[in-house]
Amino acid sequence: MRKFGGDHSTIIGGRKGRKIVLEISRSELVKKVVPGIIKVGMSPGGFKAKFLRPDERGNLRLLLREGSTVQEVFIVTKASNSLEGLEIARELEKILVKVRER
């Protein structure tokens, strides 16, 4: 089953960013991953990844930052509400921790 959608296939963050998104897409809790457009901001810094609050349907947004570049990755989950979305976010957060440790 192909879980990637949308018009953008580029993921910022080099290997780490791609690894995070691929690992998340492999989760049984995730239906689809849609990389958003890449925006250039003004704040410098290293690579960071964090989940934003789930929407009312339980879907998530993963915010990737690398230097001054920002990208939202939309994650369609199997959740049916925001509470279930929070539980899924906690599960997927383990992937972020695992990739950061490598």
C-alpha positions as CSV (number, residue, x, y, z in Angstrom):
1,M,0.0,0.0,0.0
2,R,1.4,3.4,-1.0
3,K,1.0,5.8,1.9
4,F,2.6,8.9,0.3
5,G,0.4,11.5,-1.3
6,G,0.4,15.2,-2.4
7,D,2.4,17.1,-5.0
8,H,5.7,17.4,-3.0
9,S,8.0,14.5,-2.6
10,T,11.0,16.4,-1.1
11,I,11.5,16.1,2.7
12,I,13.9,18.5,4.4
13,G,16.3,17.4,7.1
14,G,18.5,15.2,4.9
15,R,18.7,11.5,5.9
16,K,17.3,12.2,9.4
17,G,14.1,13.9,7.9
18,R,13.6,11.2,5.4
19,K,14.2,8.5,8.0
20,I,11.6,10.0,10.3
21,V,8.9,10.3,7.6
22,L,9.6,6.8,6.3
23,E,9.4,5.3,9.8
24,I,6.2,7.1,10.5
25,S,4.6,6.0,7.2
26,R,5.3,2.4,8.2
27,S,3.2,2.6,11.3
28,E,0.0,0.7,11.3
29,L,-1.7,3.8,12.9
30,V,-1.0,5.9,9.8
31,K,-3.1,5.8,6.6
32,K,-1.3,8.5,4.5
33,V,1.7,10.9,4.7
34,V,1.5,14.1,2.7
35,P,4.6,16.3,2.6
36,G,3.7,20.0,2.5
37,I,5.5,22.8,0.7
38,I,8.9,24.0,2.0
39,K,9.1,27.5,3.3
40,V,12.2,29.6,4.0
41,G,12.1,31.6,7.2
42,M,14.5,33.8,9.1
43,S,15.5,31.8,12.2
44,P,18.8,29.9,12.0
45,G,19.3,26.6,13.8
46,G,19.9,22.8,13.4
47,F,17.4,20.1,12.5
48,K,14.3,19.7,14.7
49,A,11.1,17.7,14.3
50,K,8.0,17.9,16.4
51,F,4.3,17.0,16.2
52,L,1.7,19.7,16.4
53,R,-1.7,19.1,18.1
54,P,-4.1,16.8,16.3
55,D,-7.1,18.2,14.5
56,E,-10.7,17.3,15.5
57,R,-10.5,14.1,13.3
58,G,-7.2,13.0,15.0
59,N,-4.9,13.7,12.1
60,L,-1.5,15.1,12.8
61,R,1.0,17.6,11.4
62,L,4.7,17.0,11.8
63,L,6.8,20.2,11.7
64,L,10.3,19.7,10.3
65,R,12.9,22.5,10.6
66,E,16.4,22.6,9.2
67,G,18.2,25.9,9.6
68,S,15.8,28.5,8.4
69,T,13.7,26.0,6.3
70,V,10.4,24.8,7.5
71,Q,8.1,22.0,6.2
72,E,4.8,20.6,7.5
73,V,4.1,17.0,6.8
74,F,0.4,16.1,7.1
75,I,-0.2,12.7,8.6
76,V,-3.6,11.0,8.2
77,T,-4.1,8.6,11.0
78,K,-6.6,5.9,11.9
79,A,-7.9,8.1,14.8
80,S,-11.5,9.2,14.8
81,N,-11.1,12.2,17.1
82,S,-8.5,14.5,18.7
83,L,-8.1,12.3,21.8
84,E,-7.2,9.3,19.7
85,G,-4.9,11.5,17.7
86,L,-3.0,12.5,20.8
87,E,-2.5,8.8,21.7
88,I,-1.2,8.2,18.2
89,A,1.1,11.2,18.4
90,R,2.6,9.8,21.6
91,E,3.2,6.5,19.9
92,L,4.8,8.2,16.8
93,E,6.9,10.4,19.1
94,K,8.9,7.3,20.0
95,I,10.0,7.2,16.3
96,L,11.3,10.8,16.7
97,V,13.2,9.8,19.8
98,K,14.7,6.7,18.2
99,V,15.9,8.6,15.1
100,R,17.4,11.4,17.2
101,E,19.4,8.9,19.2
102,R,21.1,7.4,16.1
